């Protein structure tokens, strides 16, 4: 096997160690781990009688099982239980191991860690890397505790390895990483994407649950965890798609002819203004407080803003001081006299979007309410259009547990959108926006300020939490007014 293939296998092994455990399987997994730990402890103590005294004096211990392989570069993964003997609690943890050395081997090993102080135990619980030199010799099954598989992480922590099954011989430099398994340990991490209390789920951990929040954010998390609330994992990243079609009304317009100063004219009008856009955004968020999420977005938007320019021909002639009764008649009379000219144009809406916002949330039992507020600015590729949007989207709904398939939140709500656009463009017969008459040039420059026709809309949607980490969201708003919007996102929390 090539070195690159071994590295790929190592990465795959480490990633699979963090895979989520279905809710309906967690009770069985916990029970199996407890029984396995009890049996492992008996084997460790029987293999080294003097270990009993050190065990009795310890402030807690960790028992875990690791499976893996070594061939120059190797890796192993597993799970274990951290026991706090004073508080009589158990914390379920994931183990990842990397081996660098010589030899060949495939097998399983057991790990026992003893703590001389409470601080050492808590440091271990917070997740850390520790290293040591291990020699594994296995042929079938053994219950001999190899002295070379004993190490001291610090003066207050001692660990022991015990080969269980496998074949081969390996001498390696060994690095071990540990982290709390939040599927098996009730740390207060929620299975749904919103803070909640008394949410009904199947197979929760009820015995020996320390309920200690494992993350820096949100602020005051432990306070609300102690009151029985569960919180989503603090950080998230999402890929968001938004397709919006929106009617606009004109607020003001200034027009200039043939390069002249822009003014407001009664004989120039704009109608049928709208935008149709498709946007993809990358969104990063964090829970700043238990009730408040903050986020930032960046992405690309593509679309068009069609509108129709209407000219009252007689008004244009008056502005140009063209006397159509004179002889010879001015060339412009043939184009404008007694005519209402409609010029359809399409302005590209292509650019980079930047946004930020906050979401205020609350949940009780299986019900919840959210209030997302966001501000978005678009920097267009050209200078023809610029604008910003303010969005407020109050929602309320209910969460349904799907047993082994996660949780589904269905909601209804409203969508308030304030979008202000400034369109700066020009039309000219020389660029064939309309027909020229003779050799007489004619151009129209304009600045148009407009806003969306309907501020409020109604929406419905859902959010499917597959587990603590992955969720998919979709919503549609288009039941009232001139706005149609579809938004969907795929999110990962950590």
Buried (B, 14 or more C-beta within 10 A) or exposed (E): EEEEEBEEBBEEBBEEBBEBBBBEEBBEBBEEBBEBBEEBBEBBBEBBEEBEEBBEEBBBBBBBBBBBBBBBBBBBBBBBBBBBBEEEBBBBBBBBBBBEBEBEBBBBBBBBBBBBBBEBBBBBBEEEEBEBEBBBBBEEEBEEBBEEBBBEBEEBBBBBBBBBBBEBBBBBEBBBBBBBBBBBBBBBBBBBBBBBBEBEBBBBBEEBBBBBBBBEBBEEBBEBBEEEBBBBBBBBBBBBBBBBBBBBEBEEBBBBBEEEEBEEBEBBBBEEBBBBBBBEBEBEBBBBBBBBBBBBBEBBBBBBBEBEBBBBBBBBBBBBEBEBEEEEEBBBBBBBBEBEBEBEBEBBBBBEBBBBBBBBBBBEEBBBBBBBBBBBBBEBEEEBBBBBBBBBBBBEBEBEBBEEBBBBBEBEBBBEBEBBBBBBBEBBBEEEBBEBBEEBEBBBBBBBBBBBBBBEBBBBBBBBBBBBBBBBBBBBBBEEBBBBBBBBBEBEBE
